[in-house]
Amino acid sequence: MATDTAVSVDPYIPLQNSGSKPYMEELASGRIHFMHLPSGRSTQPNERMLLVNLVNLFATSLPSMPRAHIIRTLFSRDTQCLVIIGRGYVLRAGLAYHILPHRGFAELVFIAAREEDRAKGYATFLLRHLRARLRVQTKINVILAYADNSARGWFGRQGFSEVTLPRKQWAGYICDYDGARLVQAQVHAFGEEAYWRDVRGEVLTTQGMSRCKLPFMAEEEQWVVQQQHDAVRSVMWQRSPAVGHTYGGLTFQPGEVKDPETVPGLAGRGLDLQKYAAGQPSRVQRLRRLLTLLVDTMKADAASEPFLHPVDVNMAPGYTDLIAEPMDLGTLQANVASGAYDPSGRGVQAFLGDASRIFDNCREYNGARSPYTKKAERLRAKLDKGLQKWMHIVREVVQ
């Protein structure tokens, strides 16, 4: 196969990014490329060849999946794919997904990497890009996927958990798979704050709203926003005669609010103060947002795998005799969503008590030197660090 085939590099992934991920170094050096295949009905020869290679990759990685079903899915007009290719147009990893805007979610259908490339994080990179694509191009903030038994740990580390989307919203619109479990992940408005460390950014709210620091994927987010700003500025400069024009100062009394129609440069533009006023989020909304972020941060750590779901008493003899109040991250997250820790409910102290119960129960049942206990203490330290960082928000919402 010739190596000079044209490669369509997706514009939503900048080749310059921070971090020491192996795939970012390979992207920057040109050893791998990223592509988006918009439809299985593509007539482009190189895209058709990639779809055939994707069929082989998924069939090899998912031996229990009928090849005919994979072929029908990938060559459907509704299927979109994200792929990583190496030199020589060799397929290294791929992801297939459906977008269902009328149902309010996206379905992650297949995701796999070559066996020799699984340790390089290609699958995580593709999922990260899918989130970015959905966040920028659509209003969808939910991803559904079927995770088989061998991949549940990986899905858990990527933020997938119990499905909270109403059944009537997705039932009949996605395929059911035997031996797999339906899971759900959120597309966070601030970026992949729970899953990518070592890169920090600051989100400043609009005028009149409080200032809140949250981490997000700085490089990718800034790149996308910069492209949007450049495009808007270009159109504004062409269409608005007021751009670049300086008007004289305004005269007004203290406390007086000017009507936009009386301000030179704004008159005739249809501005409405009430329409553009920014509302202050409620204390409950801010607290739930923070507690959800704390739970997601713990779930994103590899040490969280034993604590994602309630302990299977069949696999842990005598657990109920020793542990009176079981707790796990899935239950903790459900409590946050249901409002159990709102200021009018049990409160933040109850959240911290339930979170500590996860770690204390592990130590009580497994002993201080158990590998599970070491993982629990690692999550405890992560929770403490998050609390210290965002304690100013806790003080504001519980006062």
matplotlib code that plots the C-alpha trace (Angstrom):
import matplotlib.pyplot as plt

x = [0.0, 1.4, 2.1, 1.4, -2.4, -4.0, -4.9, -7.8, -6.7, -9.7, -9.5, -10.8, -7.6, -4.5, -1.2, 0.3, -0.9, 0.5, 1.2, 3.4, 0.9, 2.6, -0.1, 0.4, 4.1, 3.3, 0.7, 3.2, 5.9, 3.5, 3.9, 0.1, -2.8, -6.4, -9.4, -13.1, -15.3, -18.6, -20.7, -20.5, -21.9, -18.7, -17.6, -14.0, -11.7, -9.4, -12.4, -14.0, -10.7, -10.6, -14.1, -13.2, -10.1, -12.4, -14.6, -11.6, -10.4, -13.7, -14.3, -10.9, -11.3, -14.9, -15.0, -18.5, -19.9, -21.3, -19.2, -22.4, -23.7, -20.4, -20.6, -24.2, -23.4, -20.3, -21.6, -24.8, -25.4, -26.0, -22.7, -19.7, -16.2, -13.0, -9.8, -6.1, -3.9, -0.2, 2.3, 1.5, -2.2, -2.2, -5.3, -4.2, -7.5, -11.1, -14.3, -17.9, -20.8, -24.3, -25.8, -29.5, -30.3, -34.0, -33.5, -30.8, -27.9, -25.1, -24.4, -20.8, -21.2, -17.7, -14.2, -11.0, -7.3, -4.8, -3.5, 0.0, -1.3, -3.6, -1.1, -0.7, -4.0, -5.5, -9.0, -8.9, -7.8, -10.6, -13.2, -11.8, -12.1, -15.7, -16.6, -15.0, -16.8, -20.2, -19.5, -18.6, -20.9, -24.1, -26.2, -25.9, -24.3, -25.0, -23.1, -24.6, -22.5, -22.7, -19.7, -18.8, -17.5, -13.8, -14.0, -16.1, -13.1, -11.9, -15.3, -15.5, -12.2, -13.6, -16.5, -19.2, -21.6, -25.2, -27.7, -29.8, -31.4, -35.1, -35.7, -38.3, -35.7, -33.3, -35.2, -35.7, -33.1, -29.9, -29.0, -29.0, -26.0, -25.9, -23.2, -22.9, -24.1, -25.5, -23.6, -23.7, -21.2, -21.6, -20.1, -19.0, -19.6, -16.2, -14.3, -12.9, -12.3, -12.6, -10.4, -7.3, -5.0, -1.8, -3.5, -5.3, -7.5, -9.6, -13.3, -14.5, -18.2, -20.0, -20.3, -22.4, -21.8, -19.4, -15.9, -15.2, -12.0, -12.4, -9.8, -10.3, -8.4, -6.8, -5.0, -8.0, -10.6, -8.5, -7.8, -11.5, -12.6, -9.8, -11.0, -14.5, -13.4, -11.3, -14.3, -16.7, -14.2, -13.8, -17.5, -18.0, -15.3, -16.9, -20.5, -20.3, -19.4, -19.0, -16.0, -12.9, -14.9, -14.4, -17.4, -17.3, -17.9, -21.3, -22.8, -25.0, -25.8, -24.6, -26.9, -28.5, -28.9, -28.7, -31.1, -28.9, -30.9, -29.6, -25.9, -24.0, -22.8, -25.5, -28.6, -30.6, -29.0, -32.0, -30.1, -32.3, -30.9, -33.2, -32.4, -28.6, -28.6, -26.7, -28.6, -26.9, -26.9, -28.6, -26.7, -28.1, -26.9, -23.4, -23.1, -24.3, -22.0, -19.1, -20.0, -20.5, -17.0, -15.5, -17.1, -16.1, -12.5, -12.4, -14.0, -11.5, -8.6, -7.5, -7.6, -11.4, -12.3, -13.0, -15.3, -17.4, -20.3, -21.6, -19.6, -20.8, -21.5, -21.2, -17.5, -16.9, -17.9, -19.0, -19.0, -22.5, -21.7, -18.7, -19.8, -23.1, -23.3, -21.9, -21.2, -19.7, -19.0, -22.0, -24.3, -22.5, -23.1, -26.8, -27.2, -25.7, -28.0, -31.1, -30.3, -29.5, -26.6, -28.3, -28.2, -31.9, -31.1, -28.4, -25.7, -22.1, -20.9, -23.1, -21.4, -18.0, -19.2, -20.5, -17.3, -15.1, -17.3, -16.1, -12.5, -13.1, -15.2, -12.4, -9.8, -12.1, -12.8, -9.4, -6.9, -4.4, -1.9, -4.3, -3.8, -7.4, -6.8, -3.9, -6.2, -8.9, -6.3, -5.2, -8.8, -9.1, -6.1, -7.6, -10.9, -9.0, -7.0, -10.1, -11.8, -8.9, -8.8, -12.5, -13.2, -14.1, -17.1, -18.2, -18.1, -20.2, -22.9, -23.3, -23.3]
y = [0.0, 3.4, 5.7, 9.0, 8.7, 12.0, 12.1, 14.2, 15.5, 16.5, 20.2, 19.6, 18.0, 20.3, 18.6, 20.7, 19.7, 19.5, 16.4, 13.4, 11.0, 8.7, 9.4, 13.2, 12.7, 10.4, 12.9, 15.8, 13.8, 12.6, 8.9, 8.6, 10.6, 11.2, 11.0, 11.4, 9.3, 11.1, 8.2, 4.5, 5.3, 7.3, 7.0, 8.0, 5.0, 5.6, 5.9, 2.7, 0.9, 2.2, 1.0, -2.5, -2.5, -1.3, -4.3, -6.6, -4.8, -4.9, -8.5, -9.5, -7.4, -8.5, -12.2, -12.8, -10.1, -11.4, -10.0, -9.4, -7.1, -5.2, -4.8, -3.6, -1.1, 0.4, 0.8, 2.5, 6.1, 6.9, 5.6, 7.9, 6.7, 8.2, 6.4, 6.6, 5.5, 4.9, 5.2, 3.1, 3.8, 1.1, 1.2, 1.4, 2.1, 3.0, 4.1, 4.0, 6.0, 7.2, 10.6, 10.6, 14.3, 13.7, 11.4, 13.5, 11.1, 9.6, 5.9, 4.6, 1.4, 0.0, 1.0, -1.0, -0.8, -3.3, -5.6, -4.2, -0.7, -1.1, 0.2, 3.5, 5.1, 5.3, 4.3, 6.9, 9.5, 8.6, 8.8, 12.1, 13.5, 12.2, 14.1, 17.3, 16.8, 16.4, 19.3, 21.7, 20.5, 19.4, 20.0, 16.3, 15.7, 12.0, 9.0, 5.5, 2.3, -1.4, -2.5, -6.3, -7.9, -7.6, -3.9, -2.7, -1.5, 0.6, 2.2, 2.9, 4.8, 6.9, 8.1, 5.6, 4.5, 3.5, 4.7, 7.6, 8.5, 7.5, 4.1, 5.5, 7.9, 5.1, 1.8, 0.6, 3.1, 1.2, -2.5, -4.8, -7.1, -10.3, -10.5, -6.7, -3.9, -0.6, 2.3, 6.1, 8.9, 12.7, 15.2, 17.9, 21.5, 22.6, 19.8, 16.6, 18.0, 14.6, 12.6, 14.7, 15.9, 18.0, 20.6, 23.4, 26.2, 28.9, 29.4, 32.9, 33.4, 36.3, 39.7, 39.6, 35.9, 34.5, 33.4, 29.6, 27.7, 24.4, 22.3, 21.4, 20.4, 23.8, 23.2, 21.7, 24.0, 27.1, 26.0, 25.5, 28.8, 30.7, 29.5, 30.6, 34.0, 34.6, 33.8, 36.0, 38.9, 38.6, 38.8, 41.6, 43.7, 43.2, 43.9, 46.4, 50.0, 50.6, 48.3, 50.4, 53.6, 55.4, 57.4, 60.0, 59.3, 59.0, 61.3, 59.6, 59.8, 57.2, 54.1, 55.1, 52.4, 53.6, 52.3, 50.6, 52.5, 55.8, 54.8, 55.9, 52.8, 50.6, 52.4, 50.5, 47.1, 45.7, 45.1, 44.1, 44.4, 41.7, 39.3, 39.6, 39.7, 36.7, 34.8, 33.7, 29.9, 28.6, 27.3, 23.8, 23.8, 24.9, 22.4, 19.5, 20.5, 20.5, 17.1, 15.5, 16.7, 15.3, 11.9, 11.9, 12.8, 9.7, 7.5, 8.6, 7.2, 3.7, 2.8, 3.3, 0.1, -2.1, 0.7, 1.6, -0.7, -2.3, -5.3, -8.7, -10.5, -13.8, -13.0, -11.5, -14.1, -12.5, -9.0, -8.1, -9.5, -7.2, -4.1, -2.6, 0.3, -0.5, 2.3, 2.6, 5.4, 4.5, 4.9, 8.1, 9.5, 8.5, 10.3, 13.5, 13.4, 12.8, 15.8, 13.8, 16.2, 19.5, 22.2, 21.4, 17.6, 15.7, 18.3, 18.2, 16.6, 13.6, 13.4, 13.4, 10.8, 8.5, 8.9, 8.1, 5.0, 3.6, 3.8, 2.8, -0.3, -1.4, -1.2, -2.9, -5.9, -6.3, -5.1, -2.3, -4.0, -5.2, -3.8, -2.8, -0.7, 1.0, 1.9, 3.2, 5.4, 6.7, 7.8, 9.3, 11.5, 12.5, 13.5, 15.5, 17.3, 18.2, 19.5, 21.7, 23.2, 24.0, 24.7, 28.3, 27.0, 24.7, 27.7, 29.8, 27.2, 26.0, 29.3]
z = [0.0, -1.0, 1.8, 0.0, 0.2, 1.2, 4.9, 6.2, 9.6, 11.8, 12.7, 16.2, 17.4, 17.6, 17.1, 19.8, 23.2, 26.7, 28.7, 28.2, 26.6, 24.1, 21.4, 21.7, 20.9, 18.0, 16.7, 16.9, 15.1, 12.4, 13.2, 13.6, 12.2, 13.3, 11.0, 11.2, 8.9, 8.7, 7.2, 6.4, 2.9, 2.0, -1.7, -1.0, -1.7, 1.3, 3.7, 2.3, 2.9, 6.5, 7.1, 5.9, 8.2, 11.0, 10.5, 10.9, 14.0, 15.8, 14.8, 16.2, 19.4, 19.9, 19.0, 20.3, 18.0, 14.7, 11.8, 9.8, 12.5, 12.6, 8.8, 8.8, 11.6, 10.2, 6.6, 7.8, 6.9, 10.6, 11.8, 12.3, 13.1, 14.6, 13.7, 14.4, 11.5, 11.3, 8.6, 5.6, 6.3, 8.9, 11.2, 14.8, 16.7, 16.0, 17.5, 16.0, 17.3, 16.6, 17.4, 18.3, 18.8, 18.9, 21.9, 23.6, 23.7, 21.6, 21.5, 21.6, 19.5, 19.2, 20.4, 20.0, 19.4, 18.0, 20.7, 20.4, 20.8, 23.7, 26.3, 24.4, 25.4, 21.9, 23.0, 25.8, 23.3, 20.9, 23.6, 24.8, 21.3, 20.9, 24.1, 22.6, 19.3, 21.0, 23.3, 20.4, 17.6, 19.5, 22.6, 23.6, 27.1, 27.5, 26.0, 26.3, 25.7, 26.3, 28.3, 28.3, 31.4, 30.3, 29.7, 32.7, 34.5, 31.6, 31.1, 34.8, 34.7, 31.8, 33.9, 32.8, 35.5, 36.1, 33.5, 34.8, 31.5, 31.5, 29.8, 27.5, 26.1, 24.9, 24.8, 21.2, 19.8, 20.7, 20.2, 23.2, 23.6, 25.6, 28.3, 28.4, 30.6, 29.6, 31.1, 30.8, 30.8, 30.9, 28.5, 30.9, 29.9, 31.3, 29.4, 30.7, 34.2, 35.9, 33.7, 32.7, 35.4, 35.2, 33.0, 34.8, 33.5, 35.0, 34.1, 34.6, 34.7, 33.0, 34.7, 37.9, 38.6, 41.1, 40.1, 40.1, 39.4, 37.7, 35.8, 32.1, 29.0, 28.5, 25.2, 23.3, 24.8, 24.1, 20.6, 19.7, 21.4, 19.7, 16.3, 17.2, 18.4, 15.3, 13.0, 15.0, 15.0, 11.2, 10.5, 13.0, 11.3, 7.8, 8.9, 11.7, 10.9, 14.6, 15.0, 15.6, 16.1, 19.4, 20.9, 23.6, 27.3, 28.9, 31.5, 34.1, 37.8, 40.4, 40.3, 37.0, 34.4, 30.8, 28.1, 25.4, 22.8, 24.2, 24.1, 20.9, 19.1, 20.6, 19.4, 16.9, 17.7, 19.6, 22.8, 25.8, 29.4, 30.7, 27.9, 28.4, 32.2, 33.7, 36.4, 39.6, 39.9, 43.1, 46.1, 45.5, 41.8, 42.8, 45.6, 43.4, 40.7, 43.1, 44.8, 41.4, 40.3, 43.5, 42.9, 39.2, 40.2, 42.4, 39.9, 37.2, 39.2, 38.4, 42.1, 42.1, 40.3, 43.4, 44.8, 41.7, 42.7, 45.9, 47.3, 46.0, 49.2, 47.3, 46.6, 50.1, 52.8, 56.1, 54.7, 56.0, 59.4, 59.7, 57.8, 59.1, 56.6, 53.1, 50.7, 47.2, 44.6, 42.5, 45.5, 46.5, 43.0, 43.1, 46.4, 45.0, 42.0, 44.2, 46.4, 49.6, 50.4, 49.5, 52.3, 53.1, 53.2, 55.0, 54.1, 53.0, 56.3, 55.4, 52.0, 53.6, 56.1, 53.4, 51.3, 54.4, 55.0, 51.7, 52.8, 56.4, 55.4, 53.1, 55.9, 58.4, 56.1, 54.3, 56.9, 56.9, 54.6, 51.9, 48.3, 48.4, 51.5, 49.8, 46.9, 49.3, 51.0, 47.6, 46.9, 50.3, 49.6, 46.2, 47.9, 50.6, 47.9, 46.0, 49.1, 49.9, 46.4, 46.3, 50.0, 49.1, 47.2, 50.0, 52.5, 50.1, 49.5, 53.1, 55.0]

ax = plt.figure().add_subplot(projection="3d")
ax.plot(x, y, z, "-o")
ax.set_aspect("equal")
plt.show()
